[in-house]
């Protein structure tokens, strides 16, 4: 039986938006034989050296710098690699693969991503409409598109505040200086508009899953956020089964006929629920979800390969997620690395 060839992007775990390593680790949990190819934009991306996890690695241009050149390189690679499924693992560039899904499909590369027309629901400008669909609250939010609008937004929202943009990090700012630095950071990444959002003090939750494009859910899981850094990246969390939030995810998928991955973030305070963001890609805690029993990447492969995949609502609650960083030292010779195991890579 031929192995399924899966390409994964975003294989540099040093970048907060890159979750490709977590996707690959999730795929390795499957008893099936997958040939996993890592696609990187930099020869020094950490995943380029993880031969025990990735069967092969290749460099492709960054779609944020040259979308046309990136697509051309992917199609050229396809002639040699015969990729069956591509799973975007970079939360900043998944839009590129969504936009060109039809071209990739014609070349034999299957994806499971939202339709282009539906991706607009992930924009910060549409968050109010999503809140109406789900019948939840939205933190007070002001969109700024120019420097002249910033002062008024600061006065309206007050400190502390959240500075955020579509599909980029959410930065909590306690002072004007921090807020201006956050706006400059997001603007340098091409963000426009930038949202200045009210801080809701309460419990943070995220629900992630897969929609089948016909209003049905294939799989989902929920976490409670216990600790985040200043950029909104998850540090510790716990898997939970909060039925009210799971029902909101079901309504989201059914109302929008959502296809592919999604992540909804909420705040719960004093019996009220607030939605803070919508993403159209796999979450940063993808491998944690797989460890708890909700292996979203494997379901993506099943969907793309037209395999029978029944709705799976099971996952273990009460599991703890802790994010940590690890240094590695290894032989520079690829042949030596390929014969090693993860435990044989020296941890510094």
C-alpha positions as CSV (number, residue, x, y, z in Angstrom):
1,X,0.0,0.0,0.0
2,X,1.4,3.4,-1.0
3,X,2.1,5.8,1.8
4,X,0.2,9.1,2.0
5,X,2.6,12.0,1.3
6,X,1.8,15.0,3.5
7,X,3.5,18.4,3.2
8,X,3.5,20.7,6.3
9,X,4.5,24.3,6.4
10,X,5.5,26.4,9.4
11,X,8.2,24.1,10.7
12,X,10.1,26.7,12.7
13,X,8.8,26.5,16.3
14,X,10.9,29.5,17.2
15,X,8.2,31.6,15.4
16,X,5.1,31.9,17.5
17,X,2.9,31.6,14.4
18,X,4.5,28.3,13.3
19,X,2.7,25.2,14.4
20,X,4.0,22.8,11.7
21,X,6.1,20.7,14.2
22,X,3.0,20.2,16.3
23,X,1.1,19.1,13.2
24,X,3.8,16.6,12.3
25,X,3.9,15.2,15.8
26,X,0.2,14.7,15.7
27,X,0.4,12.9,12.4
28,X,3.1,10.6,13.9
29,X,0.6,9.5,16.6
30,X,-1.4,7.8,13.9
31,X,-0.8,4.0,13.3
32,X,-0.8,4.7,9.6
33,X,2.3,5.2,7.5
34,X,2.7,8.9,6.5
35,X,5.6,10.3,4.5
36,X,5.8,13.8,6.0
37,X,7.6,16.6,4.2
38,X,8.5,19.9,5.9
39,X,8.4,23.1,3.9
40,X,10.4,25.9,5.2
41,X,11.3,29.5,4.2
42,X,14.7,29.6,5.8
43,X,17.5,27.0,5.8
44,X,18.0,27.5,9.5
45,X,14.4,26.8,10.5
46,X,14.6,24.3,13.4
47,X,12.4,21.8,11.5
48,X,15.1,21.5,8.8
49,X,17.2,19.5,11.3
50,X,14.5,17.2,12.7
51,X,15.1,14.2,10.6
52,X,13.6,11.9,13.2
53,X,10.3,13.7,12.8
54,X,10.2,14.8,9.1
55,X,11.0,12.4,6.3
56,X,12.2,15.2,4.0
57,X,12.5,19.0,4.0
58,X,12.5,21.6,1.2
59,X,12.8,25.3,1.0
60,X,10.0,27.4,-0.6
61,X,9.7,31.2,-0.9
62,X,7.8,33.0,1.7
63,X,4.3,33.7,0.2
64,X,4.2,37.0,2.2
65,X,7.1,38.2,0.0
66,X,6.3,36.6,-3.3
67,X,3.1,34.7,-3.6
68,X,3.6,34.0,-7.3
69,X,7.1,32.6,-6.9
70,X,5.9,30.5,-3.9
71,X,3.1,28.9,-5.9
72,X,5.5,28.2,-8.8
73,X,7.9,26.5,-6.5
74,X,5.2,24.4,-5.0
75,X,4.0,23.2,-8.4
76,X,7.6,22.4,-9.4
77,X,8.1,20.4,-6.2
78,X,4.9,18.5,-6.8
79,X,6.3,17.1,-10.0
80,X,9.0,15.3,-8.0
81,X,7.4,14.7,-4.6
82,X,3.8,13.7,-5.5
83,X,2.3,15.4,-2.4
84,X,-1.2,14.1,-1.6
85,X,-2.2,16.6,1.2
86,X,-0.8,19.9,2.3
87,X,-1.5,21.2,5.8
88,X,-0.6,24.9,6.4
89,X,1.2,25.2,9.7
90,X,1.9,29.0,9.6
91,X,-0.9,31.0,11.1
92,X,0.2,34.1,9.2
93,X,0.2,32.5,5.7
94,X,-2.7,30.0,5.6
95,X,-4.6,32.5,3.5
96,X,-2.1,31.9,0.6
97,X,-3.0,28.2,0.4
98,X,-6.7,29.0,0.8
99,X,-6.5,31.5,-2.1
100,X,-4.7,29.0,-4.4
101,X,-6.5,25.8,-3.2
102,X,-8.1,25.2,-6.6
103,X,-4.7,25.5,-8.4
104,X,-3.1,23.1,-5.9
105,X,-6.0,20.7,-6.3
106,X,-5.6,20.6,-10.0
107,X,-1.9,19.6,-9.4
108,X,-3.0,16.8,-7.1
109,X,-2.3,18.6,-3.8
110,X,-5.4,18.4,-1.6
111,X,-6.1,20.9,1.2
112,X,-8.9,21.4,3.8
113,X,-9.3,25.1,4.2
114,X,-12.2,27.6,4.4
115,X,-13.6,28.8,1.1
116,X,-12.3,32.2,0.1
117,X,-15.7,33.8,0.5
118,X,-15.9,32.5,4.1
119,X,-12.4,33.6,5.2
120,X,-13.8,37.1,5.6
121,X,-15.3,36.0,8.9
122,X,-11.8,35.7,10.3
123,X,-11.2,39.5,9.8
124,X,-11.3,41.7,12.8
125,X,-13.9,43.9,11.0
126,X,-16.4,41.0,10.9
127,X,-16.1,40.0,14.6
128,X,-19.2,42.0,15.5
129,X,-21.3,40.1,13.0
130,X,-19.9,36.8,14.3
131,X,-20.9,37.8,17.8
132,X,-24.4,38.5,16.5
133,X,-24.6,35.1,14.9
134,X,-23.5,33.3,18.1
135,X,-25.6,35.7,20.3
136,X,-22.6,36.5,22.5
137,X,-21.0,39.8,23.6
138,X,-18.1,41.6,21.8
139,X,-15.6,43.7,23.8
140,X,-15.7,47.3,22.9
141,X,-13.5,47.6,19.8
142,X,-12.2,50.5,17.8
143,X,-10.6,50.0,14.4
144,X,-7.8,52.4,13.5
145,X,-6.4,52.8,9.9
146,X,-4.3,55.9,10.4
147,X,-2.2,57.6,13.0
148,X,-4.8,60.3,13.4
149,X,-7.3,57.8,14.8
150,X,-5.0,56.3,17.4
151,X,-5.4,59.1,20.0
152,X,-9.2,58.9,19.9
153,X,-9.1,55.1,20.2
154,X,-6.9,55.3,23.3
155,X,-9.3,57.8,24.9
156,X,-12.3,55.7,24.1
157,X,-11.0,52.3,25.2
158,X,-8.6,53.3,28.0
159,X,-5.8,51.3,29.6
160,X,-5.2,48.4,29.8
161,X,-6.2,47.5,26.3
162,X,-5.6,44.8,23.7
163,X,-3.9,45.8,20.4
164,X,-4.6,43.2,17.7
165,X,-5.0,42.5,14.0
166,X,-6.6,39.8,11.8
167,X,-4.6,36.5,12.1
168,X,-1.8,38.2,14.1
169,X,-1.0,38.2,17.8
170,X,-3.1,40.0,20.4
171,X,-0.9,42.2,22.6
172,X,-2.0,43.4,26.0
173,X,-0.8,46.9,26.7
174,X,-0.8,48.7,30.0
175,X,0.6,52.1,28.9
176,X,0.5,54.4,25.9
177,X,4.2,53.6,25.1
178,X,3.4,49.8,25.0
179,X,0.4,50.4,22.8
180,X,2.3,52.5,20.3
181,X,5.0,49.9,20.1
182,X,2.4,47.2,19.6
183,X,0.7,49.2,16.8
184,X,4.1,49.7,15.1
185,X,4.9,46.0,15.4
186,X,1.6,44.9,13.8
187,X,1.8,47.7,11.1
188,X,5.2,46.5,10.1
189,X,3.6,43.1,9.4
190,X,1.1,44.7,7.0
191,X,-1.8,44.9,9.4
192,X,-4.6,47.3,8.4
193,X,-6.8,48.0,10.1
194,X,-5.5,47.5,13.7
195,X,-8.0,46.9,16.5
196,X,-7.9,48.6,19.9
197,X,-10.0,46.4,22.1
198,X,-11.3,46.5,25.6
199,X,-9.8,44.1,28.1
200,X,-12.3,41.7,29.6
201,X,-11.1,40.3,32.9
202,X,-12.3,36.8,33.2
203,X,-11.6,33.2,32.2
204,X,-10.2,32.6,28.8
205,X,-11.2,29.7,26.6
206,X,-10.6,28.5,23.0
207,X,-12.5,26.0,21.0
208,X,-10.9,24.5,17.9
209,X,-12.3,22.0,15.4
210,X,-13.0,21.0,11.8
211,X,-16.1,21.8,9.8
212,X,-17.2,19.6,6.9
213,X,-18.5,22.4,4.7
214,X,-22.1,21.2,5.0
215,X,-22.8,22.5,8.5
216,X,-21.4,19.5,10.3
217,X,-18.6,19.1,12.8
218,X,-15.9,16.4,12.2
219,X,-14.0,17.0,15.5
220,X,-13.5,19.7,18.1
221,X,-11.8,20.3,21.4
222,X,-11.8,23.1,24.0
223,X,-9.2,24.4,26.4
224,X,-9.2,26.9,29.3
225,X,-6.3,29.3,29.1
226,X,-4.4,29.4,32.3
227,X,-1.5,31.6,31.3
228,X,-0.5,33.6,28.3
229,X,2.5,35.9,27.5
230,X,2.1,39.6,26.6
231,X,1.7,38.7,22.9
232,X,-1.2,36.4,23.6
233,X,0.7,33.2,23.0
234,X,-0.4,30.3,25.2
235,X,1.9,29.1,28.0
236,X,-0.3,26.8,30.0
237,X,-3.8,25.5,29.5
238,X,-6.1,22.7,30.5
239,X,-8.5,20.6,28.3
240,X,-12.1,21.2,29.3
241,X,-15.5,20.2,28.1
242,X,-17.6,23.3,28.5
243,X,-20.9,22.5,26.8
244,X,-22.0,26.1,26.3
245,X,-18.9,26.9,24.3
246,X,-19.0,23.7,22.4
247,X,-22.5,24.5,21.3
248,X,-21.3,27.9,20.2
249,X,-18.8,26.2,17.9
250,X,-21.5,24.0,16.5
251,X,-23.6,27.0,15.8
252,X,-20.6,28.7,14.1
253,X,-20.0,25.8,11.8
254,X,-23.7,25.2,11.0
255,X,-24.6,28.9,10.4
256,X,-21.6,29.6,8.1
257,X,-21.4,26.1,6.6
258,X,-17.8,26.2,7.6
259,X,-15.2,24.1,5.9
260,X,-11.8,23.2,7.4
261,X,-10.2,24.2,10.6
262,X,-11.3,27.0,12.9
263,X,-10.4,28.4,16.4
264,X,-12.8,30.6,18.4
265,X,-11.5,32.4,21.4
266,X,-13.8,33.5,24.3
267,X,-13.7,35.3,27.6
268,X,-16.3,34.3,30.3
269,X,-16.9,36.9,33.0
270,X,-19.8,37.2,35.5
271,X,-22.0,34.7,33.6
272,X,-21.5,36.5,30.2
273,X,-19.6,35.2,27.2
274,X,-17.5,37.4,25.0
275,X,-15.9,36.4,21.7
276,X,-12.5,37.9,21.1
277,X,-11.2,36.3,17.9
278,X,-11.9,33.9,15.0
279,X,-9.1,32.1,13.2
280,X,-9.4,29.9,10.1
281,X,-6.4,27.6,10.8
282,X,-5.3,24.9,13.2
283,X,-4.5,26.2,16.8
284,X,-1.1,26.6,18.3
285,X,-2.2,23.8,20.8
286,X,-2.8,21.3,17.9
287,X,-0.4,18.6,19.3
288,X,-1.9,19.0,22.8
289,X,-5.4,18.4,21.4
290,X,-4.1,15.3,19.6
291,X,-2.6,14.1,22.9
292,X,-6.0,14.5,24.6
293,X,-7.7,12.5,21.8
294,X,-8.7,15.1,19.2
295,X,-6.2,14.6,16.4
296,X,-7.3,17.3,14.0
297,X,-4.4,16.8,11.5
298,X,-5.3,13.2,11.0
299,X,-8.9,14.1,10.4
300,X,-7.7,16.7,7.8
301,X,-5.9,13.9,6.0
302,X,-9.0,11.6,6.1
303,X,-11.1,14.3,4.7
304,X,-8.7,15.2,1.9
305,X,-8.2,11.5,1.0
306,X,-12.0,10.9,1.0
307,X,-11.7,8.3,3.7
308,X,-14.7,7.5,5.9
309,X,-14.2,9.7,8.9
310,X,-17.1,9.6,11.5
311,X,-17.8,12.5,13.7
312,X,-15.5,12.1,16.8
313,X,-16.5,14.1,19.8
314,X,-14.3,12.3,22.3
315,X,-11.3,13.9,24.0
316,X,-9.9,13.7,27.5
317,X,-10.6,16.7,29.7
318,X,-8.4,17.7,32.6
319,X,-5.2,17.3,30.6
320,X,-2.5,19.9,31.3
321,X,-0.7,21.8,28.5
322,X,2.7,23.4,29.3
323,X,4.7,25.2,26.6
324,X,8.5,25.0,26.9
325,X,11.5,25.6,24.8
326,X,14.3,23.1,24.1
327,X,17.8,23.6,22.6
328,X,19.3,20.8,20.5
329,X,22.9,19.9,19.5
330,X,23.4,17.4,16.7
331,X,25.8,16.1,14.1
332,X,26.0,18.4,11.0
333,X,26.0,15.4,8.7
334,X,22.4,14.6,7.5
335,X,23.2,10.9,7.4
336,X,24.1,10.9,11.0
337,X,21.0,12.8,12.0
338,X,18.7,10.5,10.1
339,X,20.0,7.5,12.1
340,X,19.3,9.2,15.4
341,X,16.2,9.4,17.5
342,X,14.7,12.3,19.3
343,X,16.3,11.1,22.5
344,X,19.7,11.0,20.9
345,X,19.6,14.7,20.0
346,X,21.5,16.3,22.9
347,X,19.4,18.7,24.9
348,X,21.3,21.7,26.1
